Every structure is written in C-alpha cells, then in structure tokens.
Amino acid sequence: MTKNNPWSWIPTLYFAEGLPYFAVTVLSVILYKRMGISNTDIALYTSWLYLPWVIKPFWSPIVDMLSTRRVWIFVTQLLLGASLASVALLIPVGEFFRWTLCLFWLIAFSSATHDIAADGFYMLGLGEEQQSFFSGIRSIFYRISTIFGQGVLVILAGYLEKATGNVASAWSITFGTLCLLLTLLGIYHWWILPRPVKDISRSVANVKEAMHNFAHIIATYFKKPGIWTAMLFMLLFRLPEAQLVKMINPFLLDGKEVGGLALSTEQIGVTYGTIGVIGLIIGGIAGGICISQKGLKYWLWPMVTAISLPDLVYVYLSYAQPDNMIVINSCIFVEQLGYGFGFTAYMLYLIYFSRGEYATAHYAISTAFMALGMMLPGMVSGYIQEVFGYSNFFIWVMICCIATFAVAALLKIDPSFGKKQE
C-alpha cells in the first residue's frame, strides 16, 4: 500500500476514533463499578462526560480554522494516549475517582475534537466517488472498535482481575494497553496520512468570518419548519435507552442479593461487549436494508416498537436472575438487536430534518441534541435505580417508552425519503 492509498489509513483512523469514545462511555462505568463507586455517582458523573459531544459543533469552526486537520488528528491521538496513561497510573492511588474523572473529561474533549478533525480530513483526503465507496468501510472499522473497546478490553480486564487478584492493577494494565495502542496509531497516522492540498490553516480574518457564518447557520437551524417537534424527538426518543444504558453493566455486575446477576468482568466482556454488539450491528444493517426498500415512513412504527419492547428482557432478568449464560446472552442479544434496528430510524430522521442549504452543519447540531438526550436522563438513572431497586427501575424504563411512541407520533415524514432510487 502506498501512503496515498485510502486503505492504508481509513480503517485505522476510524478504529482509533471509536476507542476513546468507548473508554469514556463504557469502560469508565465498569471500572468505577468494580472499584466500589455507587450507581448514583457512576450515572451522574459519567453522564456528564457526554457534554463534549453535545457542544462539539460549537468549537468545530476553531478546529477547521486553526492549523490543519492532519495536525489535529496527530496531536489529539497523542494527547489521548497520554491521558489514558495517566488514568492507568492513578487508578491504584487514593482519591482515584476524582482524578480519573478529570482525566476522562480531558479524554472526552480530545475524542470529540478528534472526531471533528477525522471527519473533516476524510472529506478533504478523498474525492466524492471515494467518499461514497469508503463510507461503509469506515463504519465497519468503527464497529470493530466497538467490539474491541466493549468486548476485548473488558475481557482482558476480567482475565487480569483473576490472574493478579487485584482489581486496580488489572484495570491499570488495561488502560495502559489502550494508551499504547492509541499512541502507536498516532505515530502511524503522522507518517501515513496524505497531505491534501485543501488541508490548510486559515488567517484570523477567516476565523472571524467563519464564526459569523456559523452563527448564521445556527440561526437558520432554529428557524427550520417543525423545529420544536424535531427537538422533542431528538431529546425524548431514546429516553428509556439513555437511562438503561448506564445501569446495564452495574446490573450485570451486582450480586444477586441486591438484584443483579453477579457476572464477572470477563463474562460482561463476552455478553454485553461482544454478543450484544454483534446483535447491535446486525440490527443496524437490517434497519438500513429495510428503509432502503420501503422508506423511513413505512418502517417508522416497526422500528419504534423494536427499540422499545425488547427492553422487557431486563424486567425478566431482574426477576428471574437466571444463572444460565445462554439465557442471559440471548436476552442481551435480542435487546441489542432491537435497539440497532430501531436506532436506524432515529439516525435517518436526523438526516431528514437536516436537509437543506447547510445540511452538514445542521446534522452536526442535531447530533448535539442526540448526545444531550443521552446525557440528561443518564445523570439521574443511578439515583432512580438505587431508590427503586433493579426490578422496579426496569419497569420504570418500560413506562418511559410511552415518550418514545409519543414523539414518534408527532413526526411528518415524506413517504419517499430513504427509499433506494430505481
């Protein structure tokens, strides 16, 4: 492969893009649970870590203007590596929760900045035809990073917990491994990434003009027809999932005496981080195929049902507390399969609503609302669970599905949107 061959950098770039996101949103939750932090604190403080992705569109013009996207990719990957190394070193010390949380904040902001730079570089480094061809490739390697981040690394941590007999040491080694991987990827990308002619830094005057233009883009977003309906949908469609996702791993880890399933860290890496992710990927692929055949409007209600009703498996698991891993794995697979299938409708609606003159920028703002819709409910989910207990918490999640159906009913969608053109 030559340095200009997209196959030499697109797979690794999007694999690297996913790793810090899952370190912040998934590994941090499991780490804190294994280190004895309460569910209330885990949900509250780790939900705040979504904030960089909420406000990401507002500093994207700065990334576009200052220096090159190539430099931003290299710097953020090395900063992510250094931050993860610091997390690894601080896990075994006193006050680890406070210091590692600060570092996860730094990782989250660096990761969101890396997302801006990588996505911008993708458009500058490829022609339009190549962008279309590699859009599926980059998605595949991002999904591979999901399995690696939620599955392989958690399995590694679980194995090390047993081998060392020390939870803190096991997770220090795990984050150290992730640090080494991202640092090597940063060095590799500095060498392998092409140097597109259009990837240049701008002057201060350009920055001022860009900020003025961005203010105009935001104003036009909030003037779009149906903006209030769209905002309600973006914020509330995933209300059940936003609460559920923060408590799944604590539920799987907690002992049966407090309503959990008492799985080991290693088992969670297999069950939720691997089998669950495979279900998520299959559901997403199936959703895309279905919408391409009949359109978003036709599949909206089946997808709303698919993202909501499978949450019932957690009500069953919390009452039955089965020991059979086949049963547990099957339940997680079904729930994630339904979520992947239903989530397709959510993402397609964001694209649908963002159409127009500033489609790319408006889509970025829509994803900010998407992140906010995950952050706010997630913050209180731990408190609700500790007050109600797991069984009643999962019943509460099912009640919240009413909001999902209600906001979906408000949508007005062109029947032809999403259909594959003959």
C-alpha positions, 0 to 999 in steps of 0.5 A: 500500500502506498501512503496515498492509498485510502486503505492504508489509513481509513480503517485505522483512523476510524478504529482509533476514533471509536476507542476513546469514545468507548473508554469514556462511555463504557469502560469508565462505568465498569471500572468505577463499578468494580472499584466500589463507586455507587450507581448514583455517582457512576450515572451522574458523573459519567453522564456528564462526560457526554457534554463534549459531544453535545457542544462539539459543533460549537468549537468545530469552526476553531478546529477547521480554522486553526492549523490543519486537520492532519495536525489535529488528528496527530496531536489529539491521538497523542494527547489521548494516549497520554491521558489514558496513561495517566488514568492507568497510573492513578487508578491504584492511588487514593482519591482515584475517582476524582482524578480519573474523572478529570482525566476522562473529561480531558479524554472526552474533549480530545475524542470529540475534537478528534472526531471533528478533525477525522471527519473533516480530513476524510472529506478533504483526503478523498474525492466524492466517488471515494467518499461514497465507496469508503463510507461503509468501510469506515463504519465497519472499522468503527464497529470493530472498535466497538467490539474491541473497546466493549468486548476485548478490553473488558475481557482482558480486564476480567482475565487480569482481575483473576490472574493478579487478584487485584482489581486496580492493577488489572484495570491499570494494565488495561488502560495502559494497553489502550494508551499504547495502542492509541499512541502507536496509531498516532505515530502511524497516522503522522507518517501515513496520512496524505497531505491534501492540498485543501488541508490548510490553516486559515488567517484570523480574518477567516476565523472571524468570518467563519464564526459569523457564518456559523452563527448564521447557520445556527440561526437558520437551524432554529428557524427550520419548519417543525423545529420544536417537534424535531427537538422533542424527538431528538431529546425524548426518543431514546429516553428509556435507552439513555437511562438503561444504558448506564445501569446495564453493566452495574446490573450485570455486575451486582450480586444477586442479593441486591438484584443483579446477576453477579457476572464477572468482568470477563463474562460482561466482556463476552455478553454485553461487549461482544454478543450484544454488539454483534446483535447491535450491528446486525440490527443496524444493517437490517434497519438500513436494508429495510428503509432502503426498500420501503422508506423511513415512513413505512418502517417508522412504527416497526422500528419504534416498537423494536427499540422499545419492547425488547427492553422487557428482557431486563424486567425478566432478568431482574426477576428471574436472575437466571444463572444460565449464560445462554439465557442471559446472552440471548436476552442481551442479544435480542435487546441489542438487536432491537435497539440497532434496528430501531436506532436506524430510524432515529439516525435517518430522521436526523438526516431528514430534518437536516436537509437543506442549504447547510445540511452538514452543519445542521446534522452536526447540531442535531447530533448535539441534541442526540448526545444531550438526550443521552446525557440528561436522563443518564445523570439521574438513572443511578439515583432512580435505580438505587431508590427503586431497586433493579426490578422496579427501575426496569419497569420504570424504563418500560413506562418511559417508552410511552415518550418514545411512541409519543414523539414518534407520533408527532413526526411528518415524514415524506413517504419517499425519503430513504427509499433506494432510487430505481 
